[in-house]
């Protein structure tokens, strides 16, 4: 019953021998818990997708298009490739492109971004050189018809590879900020073959005003409209009155 | 104890404690990032996002440890060494949480057309929804509380705010915990992209913390009942003097609720308030070291006969008059002024 003073712990005095073992065991147990928790939570991280964002800029030459969003048609060995153009940070390319008209041949330096067979160029500099190269004709338009699709409105830049993952609730505020800044919105839907992504436009083909979709960005939604394929990139021309959350 | 204010009164224990904190944080972040980069689903995760997740998860783990130490120390004195330097763990927790918040704010809310701090609260406007609630705001609430606690962790603030106000301020940690739990449940664990196992991990953490607090409260309640004494001729019968271990104390609770620690030492008994002037620690669970009552929490000391800290220190606690009749200790439940001498009662 009689307690020994030597067992009493005082922080600024020598640790009692009996407590040394207990403290050692506690520290080991605590570090084991640290390792276990770090491992457990790390394994719960969401799917980051397979987006890619180049570390270094490269030069692209092609034909500029300005509607519904800035894109660049580039001739490749496999045919014509359409790149969505964006600026650095969370801004669209409109300000950088200024009054360069659609159909102009241009050279740009940019970082290539790619996911789900959709390409994007983040412009590396503010000067876009106009040259006299012959224009690359637009690919034929394929109309795939009316569709009602469940999916998520994302900002194209993050989803395609700048943020990995660049979708879902955690990314909602960032996606909203990007779309406010002029990054083109895209509609992503999950299929058994993986995610399918389409540029989102109004039913008449004009760009979607950010204010019309800010509330539902990154939420699970259902939208009706017309699916079109412009060369190698899909457009989803939607009737915003059909927009509804599915959760 | 300190006669003057210094940033930290270092000793070997604090150094070892801080090294363990540093190693623990480094280990957590290293394992998290290594596992995240080698797990198939998350292998392509941006390193910035992985670092944000690792810092957030690490801070959440540290908050659980901080909250567990108090009740653990109430349940067993073996855990008192964890309590001694807990404030350094709390400050470290704030630093990790602030790093998480800073990187997340810059990465998700920076580089845009809105001020990042404005974006933090308005980019997701769905304050009316549960599933899509802007969880960032809950994290901001918790961070403000953790900042207040870290900023006032020094004894300078403890003395200037008074122990009662300081203690109340630091009890806000439970509000911070609630905000962080919701921050995680409505953020990382919410919606598509969030794993349901996240929810279970948070629930397990909550059950552990709640269980420890409940267990400590039940144990303390049992002690309080055993220590509550009825007055005898206005004095409290505190039981036989020789039943108190040498250099230890028995705690009795007066009808007024005042807690009295009766120490036995050098053939005498003295009674002082059970509440330490530092952080209101239980002096009666302490020990007489070098002739002085020594608090089990942080080692603050008082002369058992006067309730005064030895010079140059100036802290004081209330004393109580004692006498011994037929080998039993009687205590006057009316406290003397803080630092007022009370004659010790000789045993036998």
Interface residues (C-beta under 8 A of the other chain):
Chain A: X1 X2 X3 X5 X8 X9 X10 X11 X12 X13 X15 X19 X22 X23 X26 X27 X30 X31 X33 X34 X35 X37 X38 X39 X40 X41 X42 X43 X44 X45 X46 X47 X48 X49 X50 X51 X89 X90 X91 X152 X162 X163 X164 X165 X167 X168 X169 X170 X171 X172 X173 X174 X176 X177 X178 X180 X181 X214 X215 X218 X219 X220 X247
Chain B: X9 X11 X13 X14 X20 X23 X24 X27 X28 X29 X31 X32 X33 X34 X35 X36 X39 X41 X42 X43 X44 X45 X46 X49 X50 X53 X54 X57 X58 X61 X65 X77 X78 X79 X80 X81 X82 X84 X85 X107 X108 X109 X111 X112 X113 X114 X119 X120 X123 X124 X125 X126 X131 X132 X134 X135 X136 X186 X187 X188 X190 X191 X192 X193 X194 X195 X197 X198 X201 X245 X246 X247 X248 X286 X287 X288 X289 X294 X296 X298 X299
